[in-house]
Structure formats: C-alpha cells, structure tokens
Amino acid sequence: MTHLKSRVQACFFERGLVGELRRFVAEGASCKLQELNLRYRVIGDDGRKLLAVAAKVRPSLRRLDLSGCNRTLEGVNTLSKSELGQRLLYLGLAYSPELSEHKKKFKKMFPFARVQEPL
C-alpha cells in the first residue's frame, strides 16, 4: 500500500498476546511495521521465540518497546545478539528496575539504538 504511514505502532494486549504475535509473524513482510509496543506485557518464552522469528520476517521493524516487561540481563543480551537487536534504532527498557545496574552495558550491546534506560 502506498498510503502506509512511515511509522506504524502495534500494541498488543496481555490477553491473547502470543496469538497476536503468531499472527504478526504470519503476515510477514507484507506489513511494513516499524514500531512494536509491548509495554507492560507478559511475553513469556513463547513470545520471546516469536519475537526472534519476527526479526527475520519483519525487516522494517526498527523500534521495540519492552518497558516494564521484567526483562533480565540474559534476555536483553540475547536480544542484542539477534538480527533484530542489531538493527534497532530505539529500544525501550524503562520501568525495569532489575536492569538498572546494567545501564552502561546497553550502548555497547545496541550500538545503533537509542536505549530508554531502566529507571
């Protein structure tokens, strides 16, 4: 579609999140989604695996907000090594107190992204 906005935001609600992520992956590159807002959502292991797959089928995705999602340093590190993590221009990690002691590591982990640091 030529009339797509340059910035699209998707917000999934906690109920049915994994199903919505599966649909998001299934639609593939036909949707030019650039921003995915998952603030305060319980993503779980299935959701994390689907995000990894989404990185391959959604090459336009550049902004990811995981603020308040109780991410661990291990989870953030895994994201940083993924295809998606290396192309992000913005990563929201606010409201994640469990990550606050690791703030200085994020610039190196996500060299092209502006990281909204944990509070």
TAMO-V142810 format. One record per pair of residues at least 4 apart in sequence whose ideal C-beta (glycine too) atoms are under 6 Angstrom apart, sorted by the first residue. I is the first residue (numbers start at 1). J is the second residue. Records with the same first field share a line. If there is no record, write none. Layout:
BEGIN
I = J / J
END
This chain:
BEGIN
4 = 32
7 = 34
8 = 33 / 34
9 = 35 / 37
10 = 33 / 36
11 = 37
12 = 17 / 20
14 = 41 / 42
16 = 20
17 = 41
18 = 46 / 47
21 = 47 / 50
25 = 50 / 53 / 54 / 57
27 = 31
28 = 57
32 = 60
33 = 58 / 61
34 = 60 / 62
35 = 63
36 = 64
37 = 65
38 = 66
39 = 65 / 67 / 68
40 = 68
43 = 47 / 48 / 69
52 = 82
54 = 58
55 = 82 / 83 / 84
62 = 89
63 = 90
64 = 88 / 91
65 = 92
66 = 71 / 92
67 = 92 / 94 / 95
68 = 95
71 = 75 / 76 / 96
73 = 102
79 = 85
80 = 85 / 109 / 110
88 = 110 / 113
89 = 113
90 = 113 / 114
91 = 110 / 113 / 115
92 = 116
93 = 99 / 118
94 = 116 / 119
96 = 118
99 = 118
100 = 118
103 = 117
105 = 109
106 = 110 / 115
110 = 115
END
